[in-house]
Amino acid sequence: MGKTITGAEAERIGLINKAVSVDQVMNEATVFADELAKRAPLAVAAAKKGLQRSMDVHLQNELEYALYLQTLLFKTEDFKEGLRAFMERREPRFRGF
C-alpha cells in the first residue's frame, strides 16, 4: 500500500528476519554468515540460484525447477550426512558433494 513501516514492524509481520540497530548490523551479519557457512553448500547454492531465477521466471517454472533441484540434492552425500547427524544428535559435517 506504499505505507512506510519501521524495521520492528517489518520483523513482526515476517517481511524480514531480524531488525537491528545500525551499530549492530555488521555483528549480526557476521553471526548470520557464520550460521549460513555451516549449512550444506550444495543446498545453499541451489537456494541462491533459485532466488536469483525467481526474479525472471514464471512461478510454475520456478516450482518445477525447485522440485528438480530437490530431487538432485536428495541424492547427495551431504543430504545423507545431514540425516545421519540429525539422527545421531550431532552437528553435520558437510563436504559439498
trRosetta pair geometry for C-beta under 8 A, 3 or more apart (Angstrom, degrees):
i j d omega theta_ij theta_ji phi_ij phi_ji
5 9 4.2 -112 178 87 111 132
5 10 5.6 137 105 -54 119 81
5 13 7.9 -26 164 17 164 133
5 15 7.9 105 78 27 141 156
6 9 4.7 98 54 6 79 100
6 10 7.0 -138 97 -4 43 86
6 19 7.6 54 140 -147 80 161
7 10 5.5 -53 -147 36 34 113
7 11 6.4 35 153 -18 66 103
7 16 7.1 -47 -157 52 75 150
7 19 3.3 136 146 -140 105 126
7 20 7.7 -100 154 23 149 30
8 11 5.7 -53 -151 36 31 111
8 12 6.3 34 151 -23 64 106
8 19 5.2 -125 -73 65 44 158
9 12 5.4 -50 -145 34 34 115
9 13 6.4 15 162 -4 67 108
10 13 6.5 -65 -145 46 26 97
10 15 4.2 -80 -164 67 80 120
10 16 4.6 40 133 10 111 109
10 19 6.4 119 64 -68 98 119
11 14 7.8 40 -179 -70 30 23
11 15 7.4 -77 -60 52 23 77
11 16 5.4 -53 -81 73 63 93
11 17 7.4 -14 -124 109 86 20
11 18 6.0 44 -118 -130 124 25
11 19 4.3 -107 -33 -10 129 103
16 19 6.3 92 89 -62 133 77
18 28 6.6 -146 104 -171 134 139
20 24 4.2 -112 170 91 118 116
20 25 5.9 160 92 -81 119 53
20 28 4.8 -166 -30 -18 168 157
21 24 4.9 78 59 13 78 105
21 25 7.7 -111 98 -37 42 75
22 25 5.9 -23 -157 -19 38 115
24 27 5.2 -65 -160 49 62 114
24 28 5.4 57 144 -22 90 109
25 28 6.1 -64 -146 41 25 105
25 29 6.0 25 158 -21 65 111
26 29 5.6 -53 -141 37 30 113
26 30 6.3 33 157 -22 64 105
27 30 5.8 -56 -152 34 28 111
27 31 6.6 29 151 -18 63 105
28 31 5.6 -50 -148 35 35 113
28 32 6.3 37 152 -19 66 105
29 32 5.6 -53 -147 38 31 113
29 33 6.2 32 153 -20 65 107
30 33 5.7 -52 -142 38 30 111
30 34 6.3 35 155 -22 63 104
31 34 5.8 -53 -149 34 28 113
31 35 6.6 26 153 -16 62 106
32 35 5.8 -59 -153 37 31 109
32 36 6.2 30 152 -19 66 109
33 36 5.5 -54 -143 38 32 113
33 37 6.2 38 155 -25 65 105
34 37 5.8 -52 -148 31 29 114
34 38 7.1 32 151 -23 59 102
35 38 5.9 -55 -161 26 35 113
35 39 7.5 43 145 -30 62 98
36 39 5.8 -46 -164 13 43 117
36 44 6.5 104 -179 -125 90 137
38 91 7.4 -69 -168 -166 122 113
38 92 8.0 118 166 63 86 88
38 94 7.8 123 171 17 45 119
39 43 6.4 -101 156 76 105 112
39 44 5.1 116 98 -58 119 113
39 94 7.2 19 141 -4 28 161
40 43 4.1 61 83 15 109 113
40 44 6.6 174 85 -13 54 85
40 73 7.9 108 119 -162 142 114
40 76 7.7 123 -178 99 134 140
40 78 4.2 118 -143 162 118 133
40 79 7.3 51 -131 -67 165 52
40 81 7.9 147 -99 70 111 110
40 82 6.2 -51 -54 -59 129 127
40 92 7.3 -30 -66 115 89 145
40 94 4.5 -168 -109 -123 60 144
40 96 7.8 159 -172 -87 65 44
41 44 5.6 -54 -142 38 34 112
41 45 6.2 35 159 -19 67 106
41 78 7.4 -138 37 -101 69 160
41 94 6.1 157 -3 136 80 129
41 96 4.4 -10 55 -101 132 90
42 45 5.8 -54 -147 38 30 111
42 46 6.3 30 154 -19 64 107
42 73 6.1 168 120 -119 115 94
42 76 5.7 -168 63 -116 160 172
42 78 5.7 165 27 35 116 150
42 96 6.2 136 -39 -150 88 52
42 97 7.3 116 -47 -89 132 23
43 46 5.6 -53 -145 36 32 112
43 47 6.3 33 155 -19 65 105
43 73 5.7 84 -89 -146 82 142
43 78 7.0 -143 -17 116 101 136
43 79 8.0 119 -58 -77 118 82
44 47 5.8 -55 -148 37 30 110
44 48 6.3 31 153 -19 64 107
45 48 5.7 -54 -147 37 30 112
45 49 6.3 31 154 -18 65 106
46 49 5.7 -53 -146 38 31 111
46 50 6.3 34 153 -21 64 106
46 69 4.5 147 -162 -179 127 134
46 72 7.9 175 -101 75 143 115
46 73 6.2 -87 -4 -63 164 129
47 50 5.6 -54 -148 36 31 114
47 51 6.5 31 154 -19 64 104
48 51 5.8 -54 -151 35 31 110
48 52 6.5 30 152 -17 64 106
49 52 5.7 -55 -149 37 32 112
49 53 6.2 30 154 -17 67 108
49 69 7.8 170 76 -101 121 150
50 53 5.7 -56 -144 39 30 109
50 54 6.2 40 156 -35 64 104
50 62 6.9 104 -161 -166 86 98
50 65 6.9 168 -114 110 88 112
50 66 5.7 64 -128 -92 137 90
50 69 6.8 -111 -63 22 116 162
51 54 5.7 -46 -146 20 30 118
51 55 7.9 40 155 -27 55 92
52 55 6.6 -51 -176 12 36 110
53 56 6.5 -86 -166 51 45 89
53 57 5.0 6 160 -3 89 133
53 62 6.1 161 115 -114 108 98
53 65 6.6 -72 116 100 159 162
54 57 6.2 -69 -112 47 28 98
54 62 5.2 68 -103 -130 76 152
57 61 4.9 -116 175 88 107 119
57 62 4.7 130 101 -61 121 94
57 65 7.3 -4 148 3 164 144
58 61 4.6 84 64 10 86 108
58 62 7.0 -162 89 -9 41 88
59 62 5.6 -60 -147 38 31 110
59 63 6.3 32 156 -20 67 104
60 63 5.7 -51 -147 34 32 112
60 64 6.5 32 154 -17 63 105
61 64 5.8 -56 -151 37 32 111
61 65 6.3 32 151 -19 66 107
62 65 5.5 -52 -145 37 34 113
62 66 6.3 38 153 -22 66 103
63 66 5.6 -50 -146 34 32 113
63 67 6.5 33 153 -18 63 103
64 67 5.7 -53 -151 35 32 112
64 68 6.4 37 149 -21 64 105
65 68 5.4 -52 -150 34 34 116
65 69 6.4 32 153 -16 66 104
66 69 5.8 -53 -147 38 32 109
66 70 6.2 35 153 -22 64 106
67 70 5.6 -52 -145 35 31 114
67 71 6.5 36 154 -22 63 104
68 71 5.8 -55 -154 32 29 113
68 72 6.7 25 151 -14 63 105
69 72 5.6 -55 -151 38 35 111
69 73 6.1 32 154 -19 69 108
70 73 5.7 -55 -142 38 31 110
70 74 6.4 39 156 -28 64 102
71 74 6.0 -50 -151 25 28 114
71 75 7.4 22 152 -15 57 106
72 75 6.1 -68 -166 32 36 109
72 76 7.4 44 144 -38 67 99
73 76 5.6 -39 -158 5 47 119
73 78 7.7 -54 -165 74 83 107
73 79 5.8 127 151 -63 72 125
74 79 5.4 157 -138 -168 31 170
75 79 7.1 74 39 33 16 142
76 79 4.8 108 63 -1 81 98
76 80 7.3 -146 102 1 51 84
76 97 6.4 -158 -159 154 99 34
77 80 5.5 -55 -152 39 40 112
77 81 6.1 43 149 -22 70 106
77 95 6.5 -24 100 53 124 113
77 97 5.4 26 34 102 117 71
78 81 5.4 -52 -144 38 33 114
78 82 6.3 40 154 -24 64 103
78 92 7.8 78 -164 162 72 134
78 94 4.8 38 -134 -140 107 93
78 95 6.6 -151 -78 43 88 65
78 96 6.8 58 -61 -66 131 13
78 97 6.8 138 -28 64 96 26
79 82 5.7 -52 -151 32 30 114
79 83 6.7 29 153 -15 63 103
80 83 5.8 -55 -152 37 33 110
80 84 6.3 32 152 -17 67 106
81 84 5.6 -54 -144 38 33 111
81 85 6.1 33 157 -20 67 107
81 92 5.3 107 135 -159 96 105
81 93 6.3 -101 -176 63 135 63
81 94 6.2 162 90 -94 140 54
81 95 7.4 122 -24 5 163 92
82 85 5.8 -54 -144 37 27 110
82 86 6.4 30 155 -21 62 107
82 92 5.0 -9 -101 -102 55 155
82 94 7.4 22 -62 -82 90 98
83 86 5.7 -55 -149 35 30 112
83 87 6.3 24 156 -14 65 108
84 87 5.9 -61 -148 41 30 107
84 88 5.9 10 159 -3 68 116
84 92 7.8 113 69 -114 80 89
85 88 5.9 -66 -138 51 27 100
85 90 5.1 -102 -152 76 77 77
85 91 6.4 -44 -165 126 130 17
85 92 3.7 -132 2 -80 166 74
85 93 7.4 159 -79 4 130 63
86 89 7.5 23 179 -75 29 39
86 92 7.7 -5 -37 -60 70 107
